[in-house]
Amino acid sequence: MNTHKQSTSPEQPVWKPSLENMAKSQMMHFLNFVNQQHGLNLENYPSLYQWSVDNPALFWPAIWNFCAVIASKSWEKVIVHPEKMPGAKWFTGARLNFAENLLRHKHATKPALIFRNEIGKRREISYQSLYKQVAELAAGLKNLGVTVNDRVAAFMPNIPETIIAMLATTSIGAIWSSCSPDFGSAGALDRFNQIQPKVLFATDGYYYHGKTHSSLEKIRDLQEKISSLEKTFIVPYSQPTPDISALTNTLYYNDFLVAESQEISFAQLPFDHPVYILYSSGTTGVPKCIAHGAGGVLLQHLKELMLHTDIHNSDTFFYFTTCGWMMWNYLVSGLATGATLVLYDGSPFHPKKSSLIDLVAEEKISVFGTSAKYISAIEKANLDPITTHNLTSLRTILSTGSPLLPFNFDYVYNHIKPDVQLSSISGGTDIVSCFALGNPLIPVYRGELQCRGLGLKVEIYDDQGHSVHETKGELVCTAAFPAMPIYFWNDPDGKKYYHAYFAKFPGIWAHGDYAELTAHQGMIIYGRSDAVLNPGGVRIGTAEIYRQVEKIPEILESLVVGQPWNNDTRIILFIKLYAGLSLSEELKNNIKTIIKQNASPHHIPDKIIQIPDIPKTINGKIVELAVRDIIQGHPIHNKDTLANPESLKYFENLEELRK
């Protein structure tokens, strides 16, 4: 049995894997595989990690072989121009298909997908049925003339048809791109108009927090303004037979399927053939369109899901996500492991605060993925699943989206499950995966991500570009890896791509996180490096302040930014209090005292201001940079990417920020 140890000492782990579970983990099997294949004597994860970054031309083929990648043609060279970043090419000459690898368990009768939503609907689709439905849709797309490199867009909730449409699209070699339907039409247009899709998949509406929202007006707007669209397919979701008469070139999804199609002819394509176009957040400008290659995504996801997360075909894997967040792409790759995926559509807090915890118990979820904000929210709601739910099935909790703070670890172990592996993970849309994540072979330390990912030469650089340990700095990757974007769409000379990652340290990927490698070779993320505060020349990550403020009982949420002031930077802390509470001088002083005692005098905010709401993206991320820009008088574009754009108005012309 894995163990959890309560301790206030940061040197003591809060969770340790048992020797039995370590021995049967896929990470241990992979370590033994590498030793046998290469005549090595690697004994533990640190030695395996070091070998993986020192020997990329041996490591990545080992992942390919161990994870049993399906390909019609093997590679000629593992890596060409390894010294170039960007510019390295991987597995040249290989031919494969992304969807074929995700559908490898096509004969299995067990559930591939279990779908649940907030109004109580439940559906189950077996691996056999999933393959058949993908075959029917792929045939329909081919009949329509969709072919290699065409773009197919989706304005869809997280339902089975979204996955089916993605697999059908990529089986042909077309390129998939999706937004969630809670985007405004302007936000969707900012994305889809750049990539000019031929086909659009959409539902007539969606559910959220007890309300039904129609998507039909937004879809009409998309049709009118995306000149490349030839056909739209509507999946009835919020109504049995929605009225689509006002839409052009539109069919019901089921009317498009080719029922007699039983087999899929998977297009065999180069390793770096584009499979997905994802988007940057777009809160400070038009979203960047990030194209990802099929082989790189596949290898990275297989490595992370099978080895780092230890997902087996006996697992039930859930991630709370929309189709506008990269964690949806990550979740879907779980099909390649043969596990059962659980999809959820709706608010995580409807009809009850415990809706997702109920889901874990009812569907016997073993790997539960969520955001740090969700964990904070259920703690603030005083949920105590350890006493209210049977969570016997739950083995691992994954958390991402923002730094998971030390007190969040305490809550999970004290109030959710004492022997769960809590894996904080961090990466991004840029790589559709993680730089730092979990590991079944090593302990979990409070407030830390367990390790750097195999094959990723992740370091922390100071401002001079020197690698540092146990010191805060810029998270970088100093060697090429297969999951780097293949290019940005509409960036023919590569300047946007280069500027996004390589301008700070030429030839080095600078990810934009302010972080630290710990004594345990784990990692702490302190926030985005472009949001780092610099009062009096002292660099402070925003998460350093959040970790103090958000444990104060009166505070529901907070947001911290820097404001230029008298040739320096002053710290502005915005707080959202529980309903009925107001910011008193006593509470202000308490906040300052807690920050001073637990962080430093440099971390104390110059201003503490109560606000009615915290602006967030649709994916739940706090938009520090947009608020910073507003209080500096800069215009904000693409407010459609926000879940609550009206919240930004409060920050305009704040009198308190002028004195």
Buried (B, 14 or more C-beta within 10 A) or exposed (E): EBEBEEEEEBEEBBBBBEEEBBEEBBBBBBBEBBBEEEEBEBEEBBEBBEBBBEBBEBBBBBBBEBBEBBBEEEBEEBBEEBEEBBEBBBBBEBBBBBBBBBBBBBEBEBBBBBBBBBEEEEEEBBBBBBBBBBBBBBBBBBEBEBEEEBBBBBBBBBBBBBBBBBBBBBBBBBBBBBBBBBBBBBBBBBBBBBBBBBBBBBBBBBBBEEEEBBBBEBBBBBBEBBEBBEBBBBBBBBEEEBEBEEBEEBBBBEEBBBEEBEEBBBBBBBBBBBBBBBBBBBBBEBBBBBBBBBBBBBBBBBBBBBBBBBBBEEBBBBBBBBBBBBBBBBBBBBBBBBBBBBBBBBBBBBBEBBBBBBBBBBBBBBBBBBBBBBBBBBBBEEBBBBEEBEBEBBBBBBBBBBBBBBBBBBBBBBBBBBBBBBBBBBBBBBBBBBBBBBBBBBBBBBBBBBBBBBBBBBBBBEEEBEEBEEEBBBBBBBBBBBBBBBBBBEBEEEEBBBEBBBEBBEEBBBBBBBBBBBEBBBBBBBBBBEBBBEBEEEBBBBBBBBBBBBBBEBBBBBBBBBBEBEEEBBBBBBBBBEEEBEBEEEBBEEBBEBBBEEBEEBBBBBBBBBBEBBBBBBBBBBBBBBBBBBBEEEEBBBBBBBBBBEBBEBBEEBEEBEE
